[in-house]
């Protein structure tokens, strides 16, 4: 695809991948196999939506890419760790991720677990960069950013959503329960990406609140589209088995609302996300374009 948003996403993806390789190269550690598994998990063809949101939010608020590089790399490390653990036999038990063997298949289960653990630690190491801690303002900024990422990742965020998902496989969830699960499992990291970019620019509270709301809305939209693609997509394009959610009796928007209802929900979330960016004017156009991309992507 050569549309502007795809070109920009590719540019941000290339940048964060170069930064990840650089930062990881400084931390190869004691065991090369562990570093190899971490690299396998990080460089496995992801869309890099979360790093792009960090860069775009930072740009909107006045931060340079150099000021948001570490945050972009950190949130991708957290995201990739979560995928490694999500694919494990004790979790979703998936053999494919982005068209390639999952980390525990390519290496082994123990190495995959440790690689995920190490990627999580790596993320917070990136945010606690010594150069950012050299003055009081930088230290406060780094602390705020670490708190944003920790809160979005752990027992109040993504991990809570994953636990809820596993606990309720096969259950008949209400729409409110389904949304709460996905606000945590998928939405919290997307919201955190926007907050990290804004925090790098020392954005004010009103700006943070608007970007958080946008993140919540597109986070849900991202999940609704994922659920729809599991029904309407194909394995080759998706890079994972089509129909895996239905096969595992996972709660999804199409299962609860039907295909037509899920598409209506997706369009509603998209409209609300775009509307909450109105106060930013034309400066928010990249984020609007990204919302368009999220609801029309095919993988």
TORKOL-4160 file (C-alpha; in steps of 0.2 Angstrom, whole numbers, padded with zeros to 4 digits, m for minus):
299
<pt num="1" X="0000" Y="0000" Z="0000"/>
<pt num="2" X="0006" Y="0017" Z="m0004"/>
<pt num="3" X="m0007" Y="0028" Z="0004"/>
<pt num="4" X="0000" Y="0042" Z="0015"/>
<pt num="5" X="m0004" Y="0034" Z="0032"/>
<pt num="6" X="0004" Y="0017" Z="0027"/>
<pt num="7" X="0020" Y="0027" Z="0021"/>
<pt num="8" X="0021" Y="0036" Z="0037"/>
<pt num="9" X="0018" Y="0020" Z="0048"/>
<pt num="10" X="0032" Y="0012" Z="0038"/>
<pt num="11" X="0044" Y="0026" Z="0041"/>
<pt num="12" X="0040" Y="0026" Z="0060"/>
<pt num="13" X="0042" Y="0007" Z="0060"/>
<pt num="14" X="0059" Y="0008" Z="0052"/>
<pt num="15" X="0064" Y="0021" Z="0064"/>
<pt num="16" X="0059" Y="0011" Z="0080"/>
<pt num="17" X="0067" Y="m0005" Z="0073"/>
<pt num="18" X="0083" Y="0004" Z="0071"/>
<pt num="19" X="0082" Y="0011" Z="0089"/>
<pt num="20" X="0077" Y="m0006" Z="0096"/>
<pt num="21" X="0092" Y="m0015" Z="0087"/>
<pt num="22" X="0103" Y="m0001" Z="0094"/>
<pt num="23" X="0097" Y="m0002" Z="0112"/>
<pt num="24" X="0096" Y="m0021" Z="0112"/>
<pt num="25" X="0114" Y="m0022" Z="0105"/>
<pt num="26" X="0120" Y="m0013" Z="0120"/>
<pt num="27" X="0112" Y="m0026" Z="0131"/>
<pt num="28" X="0116" Y="m0043" Z="0123"/>
<pt num="29" X="0119" Y="m0051" Z="0141"/>
<pt num="30" X="0126" Y="m0067" Z="0147"/>
<pt num="31" X="0116" Y="m0080" Z="0136"/>
<pt num="32" X="0116" Y="m0077" Z="0117"/>
<pt num="33" X="0101" Y="m0089" Z="0115"/>
<pt num="34" X="0090" Y="m0077" Z="0126"/>
<pt num="35" X="0096" Y="m0062" Z="0116"/>
<pt num="36" X="0091" Y="m0071" Z="0100"/>
<pt num="37" X="0074" Y="m0076" Z="0106"/>
<pt num="38" X="0071" Y="m0057" Z="0111"/>
<pt num="39" X="0076" Y="m0052" Z="0094"/>
<pt num="40" X="0065" Y="m0065" Z="0086"/>
<pt num="41" X="0050" Y="m0058" Z="0096"/>
<pt num="42" X="0054" Y="m0040" Z="0092"/>
<pt num="43" X="0058" Y="m0041" Z="0074"/>
<pt num="44" X="0044" Y="m0053" Z="0068"/>
<pt num="45" X="0035" Y="m0041" Z="0056"/>
<pt num="46" X="0024" Y="m0031" Z="0067"/>
<pt num="47" X="0014" Y="m0016" Z="0061"/>
<pt num="48" X="0022" Y="m0005" Z="0075"/>
<pt num="49" X="0006" Y="0004" Z="0078"/>
<pt num="50" X="0010" Y="0008" Z="0096"/>
<pt num="51" X="0027" Y="0016" Z="0093"/>
<pt num="52" X="0019" Y="0026" Z="0079"/>
<pt num="53" X="0006" Y="0033" Z="0091"/>
<pt num="54" X="0020" Y="0038" Z="0103"/>
<pt num="55" X="0029" Y="0047" Z="0089"/>
<pt num="56" X="0013" Y="0055" Z="0082"/>
<pt num="57" X="0007" Y="0060" Z="0099"/>
<pt num="58" X="0024" Y="0068" Z="0104"/>
<pt num="59" X="0024" Y="0077" Z="0087"/>
<pt num="60" X="0007" Y="0084" Z="0090"/>
<pt num="61" X="0012" Y="0090" Z="0107"/>
<pt num="62" X="0029" Y="0097" Z="0102"/>
<pt num="63" X="0042" Y="0083" Z="0106"/>
<pt num="64" X="0055" Y="0078" Z="0093"/>
<pt num="65" X="0057" Y="0060" Z="0088"/>
<pt num="66" X="0073" Y="0060" Z="0097"/>
<pt num="67" X="0064" Y="0064" Z="0113"/>
<pt num="68" X="0051" Y="0050" Z="0110"/>
<pt num="69" X="0063" Y="0036" Z="0103"/>
<pt num="70" X="0065" Y="0027" Z="0120"/>
<pt num="71" X="0047" Y="0027" Z="0124"/>
<pt num="72" X="0042" Y="0021" Z="0107"/>
<pt num="73" X="0055" Y="0006" Z="0109"/>
<pt num="74" X="0049" Y="0003" Z="0127"/>
<pt num="75" X="0031" Y="0001" Z="0122"/>
<pt num="76" X="0035" Y="m0011" Z="0108"/>
<pt num="77" X="0045" Y="m0021" Z="0119"/>
<pt num="78" X="0030" Y="m0023" Z="0131"/>
<pt num="79" X="0019" Y="m0027" Z="0117"/>
<pt num="80" X="0030" Y="m0040" Z="0110"/>
<pt num="81" X="0033" Y="m0048" Z="0127"/>
<pt num="82" X="0014" Y="m0049" Z="0129"/>
<pt num="83" X="0013" Y="m0058" Z="0112"/>
<pt num="84" X="0026" Y="m0071" Z="0116"/>
<pt num="85" X="0017" Y="m0075" Z="0133"/>
<pt num="86" X="0000" Y="m0075" Z="0125"/>
<pt num="87" X="0005" Y="m0088" Z="0112"/>
<pt num="88" X="0011" Y="m0100" Z="0125"/>
<pt num="89" X="0003" Y="m0117" Z="0127"/>
<pt num="90" X="m0004" Y="m0112" Z="0144"/>
<pt num="91" X="m0012" Y="m0097" Z="0136"/>
<pt num="92" X="m0018" Y="m0097" Z="0118"/>
<pt num="93" X="m0007" Y="m0111" Z="0112"/>
<pt num="94" X="m0004" Y="m0103" Z="0095"/>
<pt num="95" X="0009" Y="m0110" Z="0083"/>
<pt num="96" X="0009" Y="m0095" Z="0071"/>
<pt num="97" X="0012" Y="m0077" Z="0074"/>
<pt num="98" X="0013" Y="m0065" Z="0059"/>
<pt num="99" X="0015" Y="m0080" Z="0047"/>
<pt num="100" X="0030" Y="m0087" Z="0057"/>
<pt num="101" X="0032" Y="m0100" Z="0071"/>
<pt num="102" X="0028" Y="m0092" Z="0087"/>
<pt num="103" X="0043" Y="m0089" Z="0099"/>
<pt num="104" X="0041" Y="m0105" Z="0109"/>
<pt num="105" X="0040" Y="m0116" Z="0093"/>
<pt num="106" X="0055" Y="m0107" Z="0086"/>
<pt num="107" X="0065" Y="m0109" Z="0102"/>
<pt num="108" X="0057" Y="m0118" Z="0116"/>
<pt num="109" X="0044" Y="m0114" Z="0130"/>
<pt num="110" X="0056" Y="m0110" Z="0144"/>
<pt num="111" X="0066" Y="m0099" Z="0132"/>
<pt num="112" X="0051" Y="m0090" Z="0126"/>
<pt num="113" X="0045" Y="m0087" Z="0144"/>
<pt num="114" X="0062" Y="m0079" Z="0149"/>
<pt num="115" X="0063" Y="m0069" Z="0133"/>
<pt num="116" X="0046" Y="m0061" Z="0137"/>
<pt num="117" X="0052" Y="m0058" Z="0155"/>
<pt num="118" X="0068" Y="m0050" Z="0148"/>
<pt num="119" X="0058" Y="m0039" Z="0136"/>
<pt num="120" X="0047" Y="m0032" Z="0150"/>
<pt num="121" X="0062" Y="m0027" Z="0160"/>
<pt num="122" X="0071" Y="m0020" Z="0145"/>
<pt num="123" X="0056" Y="m0008" Z="0142"/>
<pt num="124" X="0058" Y="0000" Z="0159"/>
<pt num="125" X="0077" Y="0000" Z="0157"/>
<pt num="126" X="0074" Y="0011" Z="0141"/>
<pt num="127" X="0063" Y="0023" Z="0151"/>
<pt num="128" X="0075" Y="0025" Z="0165"/>
<pt num="129" X="0089" Y="0032" Z="0153"/>
<pt num="130" X="0103" Y="0040" Z="0164"/>
<pt num="131" X="0103" Y="0055" Z="0153"/>
<pt num="132" X="0085" Y="0059" Z="0156"/>
<pt num="133" X="0088" Y="0058" Z="0175"/>
<pt num="134" X="0102" Y="0071" Z="0175"/>
<pt num="135" X="0090" Y="0085" Z="0181"/>
<pt num="136" X="0075" Y="0086" Z="0191"/>
<pt num="137" X="0063" Y="0090" Z="0177"/>
<pt num="138" X="0070" Y="0075" Z="0167"/>
<pt num="139" X="0068" Y="0064" Z="0182"/>
<pt num="140" X="0050" Y="0068" Z="0185"/>
<pt num="141" X="0046" Y="0066" Z="0167"/>
<pt num="142" X="0054" Y="0049" Z="0166"/>
<pt num="143" X="0045" Y="0044" Z="0182"/>
<pt num="144" X="0028" Y="0049" Z="0175"/>
<pt num="145" X="0032" Y="0039" Z="0159"/>
<pt num="146" X="0037" Y="0023" Z="0168"/>
<pt num="147" X="0021" Y="0025" Z="0179"/>
<pt num="148" X="0011" Y="0026" Z="0163"/>
<pt num="149" X="0018" Y="0011" Z="0155"/>
<pt num="150" X="0018" Y="0000" Z="0171"/>
<pt num="151" X="0000" Y="0005" Z="0175"/>
<pt num="152" X="m0005" Y="0001" Z="0157"/>
<pt num="153" X="0004" Y="m0016" Z="0157"/>
<pt num="154" X="0001" Y="m0024" Z="0174"/>
<pt num="155" X="m0013" Y="m0029" Z="0185"/>
<pt num="156" X="m0023" Y="m0013" Z="0181"/>
<pt num="157" X="m0020" Y="m0015" Z="0162"/>
<pt num="158" X="m0015" Y="m0027" Z="0149"/>
<pt num="159" X="m0011" Y="m0042" Z="0161"/>
<pt num="160" X="m0028" Y="m0040" Z="0169"/>
<pt num="161" X="m0037" Y="m0040" Z="0152"/>
<pt num="162" X="m0027" Y="m0056" Z="0148"/>
<pt num="163" X="m0032" Y="m0065" Z="0164"/>
<pt num="164" X="m0050" Y="m0060" Z="0162"/>
<pt num="165" X="m0050" Y="m0066" Z="0144"/>
<pt num="166" X="m0043" Y="m0083" Z="0149"/>
<pt num="167" X="m0055" Y="m0085" Z="0164"/>
<pt num="168" X="m0070" Y="m0081" Z="0153"/>
<pt num="169" X="m0067" Y="m0092" Z="0138"/>
<pt num="170" X="m0084" Y="m0100" Z="0133"/>
<pt num="171" X="m0094" Y="m0088" Z="0144"/>
<pt num="172" X="m0108" Y="m0077" Z="0138"/>
<pt num="173" X="m0101" Y="m0060" Z="0142"/>
<pt num="174" X="m0112" Y="m0044" Z="0141"/>
<pt num="175" X="m0106" Y="m0030" Z="0130"/>
<pt num="176" X="m0100" Y="m0020" Z="0145"/>
<pt num="177" X="m0090" Y="m0035" Z="0151"/>
<pt num="178" X="m0082" Y="m0038" Z="0133"/>
<pt num="179" X="m0078" Y="m0019" Z="0132"/>
<pt num="180" X="m0070" Y="m0019" Z="0149"/>
<pt num="181" X="m0059" Y="m0034" Z="0145"/>
<pt num="182" X="m0053" Y="m0026" Z="0129"/>
<pt num="183" X="m0051" Y="m0009" Z="0136"/>
<pt num="184" X="m0038" Y="m0018" Z="0147"/>
<pt num="185" X="m0030" Y="m0031" Z="0136"/>
<pt num="186" X="m0028" Y="m0021" Z="0120"/>
<pt num="187" X="m0034" Y="m0003" Z="0124"/>
<pt num="188" X="m0023" Y="0001" Z="0139"/>
<pt num="189" X="m0006" Y="0000" Z="0129"/>
<pt num="190" X="m0014" Y="0010" Z="0115"/>
<pt num="191" X="m0019" Y="0023" Z="0127"/>
<pt num="192" X="m0002" Y="0022" Z="0135"/>
<pt num="193" X="0007" Y="0025" Z="0119"/>
<pt num="194" X="m0002" Y="0042" Z="0116"/>
<pt num="195" X="0001" Y="0047" Z="0134"/>
<pt num="196" X="0020" Y="0043" Z="0133"/>
<pt num="197" X="0022" Y="0054" Z="0118"/>
<pt num="198" X="0012" Y="0068" Z="0126"/>
<pt num="199" X="0022" Y="0066" Z="0143"/>
<pt num="200" X="0038" Y="0067" Z="0133"/>
<pt num="201" X="0033" Y="0085" Z="0128"/>
<pt num="202" X="0026" Y="0089" Z="0146"/>
<pt num="203" X="0009" Y="0091" Z="0139"/>
<pt num="204" X="m0005" Y="0099" Z="0150"/>
<pt num="205" X="m0019" Y="0089" Z="0158"/>
<pt num="206" X="m0032" Y="0093" Z="0146"/>
<pt num="207" X="m0021" Y="0087" Z="0131"/>
<pt num="208" X="m0017" Y="0071" Z="0141"/>
<pt num="209" X="m0036" Y="0068" Z="0144"/>
<pt num="210" X="m0041" Y="0071" Z="0126"/>
<pt num="211" X="m0027" Y="0059" Z="0119"/>
<pt num="212" X="m0032" Y="0046" Z="0132"/>
<pt num="213" X="m0050" Y="0046" Z="0126"/>
<pt num="214" X="m0044" Y="0045" Z="0108"/>
<pt num="215" X="m0033" Y="0030" Z="0113"/>
<pt num="216" X="m0047" Y="0021" Z="0123"/>
<pt num="217" X="m0059" Y="0023" Z="0107"/>
<pt num="218" X="m0046" Y="0017" Z="0094"/>
<pt num="219" X="m0040" Y="0004" Z="0106"/>
<pt num="220" X="m0058" Y="m0004" Z="0106"/>
<pt num="221" X="m0060" Y="m0001" Z="0087"/>
<pt num="222" X="m0043" Y="m0010" Z="0085"/>
<pt num="223" X="m0050" Y="m0025" Z="0094"/>
<pt num="224" X="m0067" Y="m0025" Z="0085"/>
<pt num="225" X="m0058" Y="m0025" Z="0069"/>
<pt num="226" X="m0047" Y="m0039" Z="0075"/>
<pt num="227" X="m0063" Y="m0049" Z="0079"/>
<pt num="228" X="m0070" Y="m0046" Z="0062"/>
<pt num="229" X="m0054" Y="m0051" Z="0053"/>
<pt num="230" X="m0054" Y="m0067" Z="0063"/>
<pt num="231" X="m0071" Y="m0071" Z="0054"/>
<pt num="232" X="m0069" Y="m0062" Z="0038"/>
<pt num="233" X="m0050" Y="m0063" Z="0034"/>
<pt num="234" X="m0039" Y="m0077" Z="0029"/>
<pt num="235" X="m0025" Y="m0086" Z="0037"/>
<pt num="236" X="m0012" Y="m0080" Z="0024"/>
<pt num="237" X="m0016" Y="m0062" Z="0025"/>
<pt num="238" X="m0018" Y="m0062" Z="0044"/>
<pt num="239" X="m0002" Y="m0072" Z="0047"/>
<pt num="240" X="m0011" Y="m0083" Z="0060"/>
<pt num="241" X="m0025" Y="m0096" Z="0059"/>
<pt num="242" X="m0042" Y="m0088" Z="0053"/>
<pt num="243" X="m0056" Y="m0093" Z="0064"/>
<pt num="244" X="m0045" Y="m0096" Z="0079"/>
<pt num="245" X="m0056" Y="m0086" Z="0091"/>
<pt num="246" X="m0072" Y="m0096" Z="0086"/>
<pt num="247" X="m0062" Y="m0112" Z="0088"/>
<pt num="248" X="m0057" Y="m0108" Z="0106"/>
<pt num="249" X="m0075" Y="m0101" Z="0110"/>
<pt num="250" X="m0067" Y="m0084" Z="0114"/>
<pt num="251" X="m0079" Y="m0070" Z="0117"/>
<pt num="252" X="m0079" Y="m0058" Z="0103"/>
<pt num="253" X="m0089" Y="m0043" Z="0096"/>
<pt num="254" X="m0096" Y="m0053" Z="0081"/>
<pt num="255" X="m0101" Y="m0067" Z="0093"/>
<pt num="256" X="m0111" Y="m0055" Z="0104"/>
<pt num="257" X="m0117" Y="m0042" Z="0091"/>
<pt num="258" X="m0117" Y="m0052" Z="0075"/>
<pt num="259" X="m0107" Y="m0046" Z="0060"/>
<pt num="260" X="m0118" Y="m0031" Z="0056"/>
<pt num="261" X="m0119" Y="m0026" Z="0074"/>
<pt num="262" X="m0100" Y="m0027" Z="0075"/>
<pt num="263" X="m0097" Y="m0017" Z="0060"/>
<pt num="264" X="m0109" Y="m0003" Z="0067"/>
<pt num="265" X="m0099" Y="m0003" Z="0083"/>
<pt num="266" X="m0083" Y="m0001" Z="0074"/>
<pt num="267" X="m0090" Y="0014" Z="0064"/>
<pt num="268" X="m0097" Y="0022" Z="0080"/>
<pt num="269" X="m0080" Y="0020" Z="0089"/>
<pt num="270" X="m0071" Y="0028" Z="0074"/>
<pt num="271" X="m0083" Y="0043" Z="0073"/>
<pt num="272" X="m0081" Y="0046" Z="0092"/>
<pt num="273" X="m0062" Y="0045" Z="0091"/>
<pt num="274" X="m0061" Y="0057" Z="0076"/>
<pt num="275" X="m0073" Y="0069" Z="0085"/>
<pt num="276" X="m0063" Y="0070" Z="0101"/>
<pt num="277" X="m0048" Y="0076" Z="0091"/>
<pt num="278" X="m0057" Y="0092" Z="0085"/>
<pt num="279" X="m0049" Y="0104" Z="0097"/>
<pt num="280" X="m0032" Y="0100" Z="0089"/>
<pt num="281" X="m0037" Y="0106" Z="0072"/>
<pt num="282" X="m0027" Y="0101" Z="0057"/>
<pt num="283" X="m0013" Y="0096" Z="0068"/>
<pt num="284" X="m0022" Y="0080" Z="0072"/>
<pt num="285" X="m0024" Y="0075" Z="0054"/>
<pt num="286" X="m0011" Y="0061" Z="0056"/>
<pt num="287" X="m0020" Y="0053" Z="0071"/>
<pt num="288" X="m0037" Y="0055" Z="0061"/>
<pt num="289" X="m0028" Y="0046" Z="0047"/>
<pt num="290" X="m0022" Y="0032" Z="0058"/>
<pt num="291" X="m0040" Y="0030" Z="0065"/>
<pt num="292" X="m0046" Y="0027" Z="0047"/>
<pt num="293" X="m0032" Y="0015" Z="0044"/>
<pt num="294" X="m0036" Y="0005" Z="0060"/>
<pt num="295" X="m0054" Y="0002" Z="0055"/>
<pt num="296" X="m0050" Y="m0003" Z="0037"/>
<pt num="297" X="m0034" Y="m0014" Z="0039"/>
<pt num="298" X="m0034" Y="m0032" Z="0033"/>
<pt num="299" X="m0022" Y="m0039" Z="0045"/>
